[in-house]
Amino acid sequence: MTGKKFKLHIAGKTDTGMLREHNEDFIGFDEGAALAVLADGLGGRASGEVASCMAVTSILTELRPDRPLNAETGNSFDELLRAIDAANLRIFHAANANKCHNGMSTTLIAARIDGRRMLAGCVGDSRLYLLRNRELEQLSHDHTLINDLLAKGAMPDNNFSLTNIDHILTRALGIHDAVEIDRLEHELQGGDLLLMCSDGLYNMVAEWEIKDILNYNHEDIDRCIAKLVDSANRNGGKDNISVILMRIE
């Protein structure tokens, strides 16, 4: 894909990890549409993988390159948010239509490159990072109970273990018929590397190690991804691991 100044390369991988029986993560990307989507399904049994698959395939279909821009929404950011809203509604209706899928939901990161801008919609605790000038910055915000408590200046008393709430999400696709989406917009530079990942990566691999892997293998994003997944598995692989890299040249 060639924009006004940049060329975009995208690669990704999802892995079951060392302990889980099946993979509830789902990823997809389309260089022609300058689009990447990552979802981490919730709900147990088969439901999580149904929700994550629905989210990713719905958004990729809505934003395929041969589909014209909707005149009613008017710009690519509105199109992205509309596609996420539509995916949320599909999952919500599917969960309510089949008792086997009751309560299924998913996190979501969807990122789109538009000229010199990165546009993204985020729900849940899957993350979006930017590597620029060898420094790694988290662009997304985790929608978790701990983060909400911290933002409000309220935390549990000293007798309460944070491990009791560190996995509790405050937002996910499919729980309600409408969802609040974080809108992220970032001006890009040549040489930028965008990393999208599920918590199976960042809970297993320290941020400094993620940064080192990206810096040492920057020119080969497939190698970067393989090393990130291998590191997560080597450190225990307690969850499914999903990674997408978008390199700007």
N, C-alpha and C positions, 0 to 999 in steps of 0.2 A: 504494500500500500504506500502511495506517495502523496504527501500533503503539500502545503505551500513550500515548506523547507525540509521536512523530515521524511525519512523512510522508517517504517514500522515493521518490526519482527516480533512475532508472538509464539511462545511455546508453553506447554503445560503438561502436568502429570498428576494423576490421582492414584493413591496406593492404600490398600486396606490396613496397613500397619501390622504390628506383631501380635496383637491380642484380640482384635475384633474379628468376628466370624464373617462379616460382610461389610461392604463399603457403602455408607450413606452419603458420602460426598459426591458431587457431580460438577464437572467443569465443561466449558465449551468456549471456542473463540473463532473469529472470522477476520482474517487480515484484510479482506476486501471491504468489510464493514468497519474496520478499525475498532473492533469490539471484542471484549473478553468478559466472561461471566463465571463466577465461582459460587457454589452453594454447599452448605453443610446441613444435611437433613436431620430432623429431630422427630421423635415420636415412637421409636422402637420398632422392632421386627422389620417388616418391609416398608413401613410407612415413611420413614425418613428418606429412603432412597427414592420413593415415589415423589415426594415433595420437592427434593432437590433437582431431580430430573425434569419435573414439570416446570420449575422456575427457569432453569437454564434454557431448555428447548423453546419455551414460550417466548423468552426475550430474544433469542437468536432468530426466531421466526419473524417476530414483529419488526426487527431491525435489520433484516437481510438487505444486502446492497441493492438488489433490484426493486425494492419497494420504495415508491416515491415518498418524499417528506409530506406529512399530513398538513395541509394548508390551515387546518383549524388550530394546530398547536404551534406551528410557525418556526420552530428551531430544533436543533438536534438535542438540546438538553431536555426540552419539554417532551420530545419523542422518547427519550430514554426513561424519564420518570413515568410516562404513560405506559410504557411497556412493563415496567416493574409493577405498577398498579394492576395491570391486566393479569400478570402472573400471580400476584397475591390473590386476586379474586378467583382465579381458576383453582388454585390450591384450596382456598376456603370452601368453595362449592363442592369440590371433590371430596374433601374431608367430611362434609356434612351429608353427602349422598351415600357414603359407604361406611358402615360402622367399623369395618376393619381398619379404616384410615382416620377414625376420629382422633382429633388432636394433633394430626401430623402438621409439621411446619418446617421452615428452613431458614437459615441465615442467607444473606446474599451480598455479594459485591459485584456490581456491573460497571465496567469502565469503558469509555468510548473516547477515541482521539478525534478531535475536530480542529483541523489546522494546527495551530500552536497550543491548543488547550487540551487538557485532560478533563473530561467530565465523568463523574461517577455518582452512583446511588448506592447507599450502604444501609443494611438492616441486620442487626445482630452483632456477633463478635468475630466474624471472619474479618481479616484485616487487609488494608491497602497501605503499602510502604513506597517511599521514593528513595532511591539511591542516587545521589548527586554529589559530584566531587568527593567521592569515597565516603560520604557520610550518609547514614540511614535514618530516615525520618518516618514515623508513623503518621499517615494523613487521616486515616479513619479513626472513629471513636467507638470503643466497645460499648454496646448496649447491654450492660450487665448491672445487676443489683449493687454490686460493690462500687462501680463507677458512679451510679446514681446517688448512692449514699455519700460518697466522697464529694461530689459536686454540690450537695446540699449541706455539707459540713457536719453530717451526722454519721456516726459509726456505732456498731454494736459495742456493748460493754466488754470489759477485759475477759470475762468468762465465756464469751461467745467465740467459737472458732470460725475464722474466715473461710475455712474449707467447707463450711456448711452452706455458704452462699456464693462461692467463687464461680460456680458453673451456671448460676441462675440468670437467664436472659430476660430483659425487659421489653424486647421487641423481636419479632420474627415474622416472616411471610406466612400467611395462611391461618393465623389465629383469629383474626377479625376480617370483616369485609373491607376494611380500609386500614392502611398502615402508614405510619410516619417514616419517611425516607430522609436520611441525611443526604444533603446535596453537597458534593465536593467539586470544586473547580480549581485547577492549578495550571499556571503557565509553564510550558515545557521548554527545555533546552536540549540541544544535541548532546548525546551521551547519557541522557537520563535513563534510568532503569526502574520500571514500576513492577512491584512485587505484590501479587494477590495471594493470600494463603488462608487455609482453615486453621483452627486452633490446634489441630494435630501437629502442625509444624512449630508454631511459636511457643507452645507449652512444652515441647521436647527439646528445642534448640534455642539457646540463649541468643539475644539480639546481637551481641558482639560477634558470635559465631556466624550468624546469618550474614552479617555485614562482611565478614572476612571471606566467606565463600563467594559472595557476589563480587567482591573486589578482585579476588584472585582468578576468577573465571569469567570475568565480565564480557569477554569477546565471544564466548560460546554459551548461550543461554540454555541449551539442552544439557550441557555439562553442569551448569549451575544447578539446574533443577534436579538432576540425578544426585548430586552431592547433598543438596538440602534434604531430599527424601531419605537418602542413605543415613545421614546424620540423625534424623528423627527416629528412624528404626534402630539405629545403633544405641541411641539413648533410651530405648524402651519401647518406642512405637505404640504407645498406649491407646492411640486413637487413629482414625483414618487421617491420611495426610494428603492435602491437595495444594498444588503450587501452580501459578501462572506467572510468567514473566513477559513484560512488554518492553522491548528495547527501542529507544528513539535514536535515530542516526541523522 
